[in-house]
Amino acid sequence: MQNDKIVVGLDIGTTKVCALVGRKNEYGKLEILGMGKAISEGVVRGIVSNIDKTVEAIRKAVQQAEDQASINIKVVNVGIAGQHIKSLQHNGSITRQMTDDEITVDDVNRLTNDMYRLVTPPGSEIIHVMPQEYKVDYEEGIIDPVGMSGVRLEGNFHIITAQSNAISNINKCIARAGLEIDNLILEPLASSMSVLSDEEKEAGVALVDIGGGTTDLAIFKDNIIRHTAVLPFGGNIITSDIKQGCMVMQNQAEQLKVKFGKAIADEASENEIVSIPGLRDRTPKEISLKNLAYIIEARMEEIVELIYSEIVRSGYSNSLAAGIVITGGGAQLQNLVHLVEYITGMDTRIGYPNEHLGKSKIDAVKSPMHATGVGLVLAGYQSLDQREEKHVEVQQQEVYNKVVTKTASKEGSSKRLIDRLKGLLSDDID
């Protein structure tokens, strides 16, 4: 039964490490059984920089999730991000022997697996190979070639690479925390699974996931991922600007951003003032919310312009009928949708991971900041389904082979019996 299986997503971010335990209910919706969070001090811009601190955060988050869900966690689906992520387009082909036979799933898998053997720049390795479209002999634009006849099978692929050291450090952290990795998934891909609808992916949409250290971009068109990018800016750089501009502590700057921050300065009141406690018997510091909004707007404009220039660079800026969907912790900033629409001229909405969620006892999971974690659980279920399908195919093939062998042996026995009878008859005639 599907609802007997439990999947765990582990989001190792720059600001937080979050573990989510999920199970699908009878309606196919995701039910979150447990959630654990820990402050992430060993990760900088999506890359593990301190293994001991990251291991400690992973253990803490997993322990909390275990206590809430009343289970022992051993296997997790982990997200990967960072500026080291690169994407490229590549074309591959295979030549089949039989022209009469139909193209099978094995042929498609052989072509896809060939892509993993591509030579990548030193120090990097392929983490995802995603088919765009196929070509059978001279027939182009085929989405699923299985069942067609042809000799030459070609495919266009979207290939995502990551730094080998970054992958190795994640593996090391997970192993030291006493866990195993089931799947390593690019974080914007995971986020897209939890916040985008099939209609949006079909029409054309840009998913922007604003995290603490990085902003991830994934562009979809015709239900296929067309472009991915990771920008080295996130919510933390806004916090740093507030810290410097308002002359306050880091934690105070973060609270100012979360509680009072606005992405458009004109929306802030001239007269509103926030009082910050002074250091060591000093007088409290008064900060104008208008000035705070100016600091945030300046940096946010820069980030949005970088996102838009990346969308233009992808070549899909005029093909995104569904516009932009913003998710991640940074999506909670007030007036951000209006700022993005003003700069890009594209329809924009906030992406909440509610579409695939059923009734959960943890309401906090419905926040955009948990879109990646929910997506990692969904990705874990998807790979589970694919493995089950493969297992069923193998079993069916084995049954078929047994039947064919049995039939062949029966036919052989019958043939031998007929031959013996013929021999006896010929002896009698002689």
Buried (B, 14 or more C-beta within 10 A) or exposed (E): EEEEBBBBBBBBBBBBBBBBBBBBEEEEEBBBBBBBBBEBBBBBBBBBEBBEBBBBBBBBBBBBBBEBBEBEBEBBBBBBBBBBBBBEEBEBEBEBEEEEEEBEEEBBEEBBEBBEEBEBEEEBBBBBBBBBBBBBEEEEEBEEBEEBBBEEBBBBBBBBBBBBEBBEBBBBBBEBBEBEBBBBBBBBBBBBBBBBEEEBBBBBBBBBBBBBBBBBBBBBBEEBBBBBBBBBBBBBBBBBBBBEBBEBEEEBBBBBBEEBBBBBBEBBEEEEEBEBEEEEEEEEBEBBBBBBBBBBBEBBBEBBEBBBEBBEEBEBBEBBBBBBBBBBBBBBBBBBBBBBBBBBEBBBBBBBBEBBBBEBEBEEBBBBBBBBBBBBBBBBBBBBEEEEEEEEEEEEEEEEEEEEEEEEEEEEEEEEEEEEEEEEEEEEEE
